[in-house]
Amino acid sequence: MPRETVYLLLLFGQFCLTIPFAYWHGGAFQVVFFVIAKVVLIALAASVIVDTWPRLRRLILVQATGVPVVSCGPRW
């Protein structure tokens, strides 16, 4: 596991430890577990999946083609 991933997990642990000391406990819990946890999971998945330059290029290509398709799609 890359060093940056370990640092990200430690930072997430620090966020979890600061929830009881927050001014608004419910809001801090929601931000940590519904916003920051998504970033941590995506970063962990990307660090495991992307191990070569062609895979990184393919992932960027999929993202770059997916955004216009989703934005031009019908809004239900």
Stockholm file with secondary structure:
# STOCKHOLM 1.0

chainA/1-76         MPRETVYLLLLFGQFCLTIPFAYWHGGAFQVVFFVIAKVVLIALAASVIVDTWPRLRRLILVQATGVPVVSCGPRW
#=GR chainA/1-76 SS CCHHHHHHHHHHHHHHHHGGGSSSHHHHHHHIIIIIHHHHHHHHHHHHHCCSHHHHHHHHHHHHHHHHHHHHSCCC
#=GC SS_cons        CCHHHHHHHHHHHHHHHHGGGSSSHHHHHHHIIIIIHHHHHHHHHHHHHCCSHHHHHHHHHHHHHHHHHHHHSCCC
//
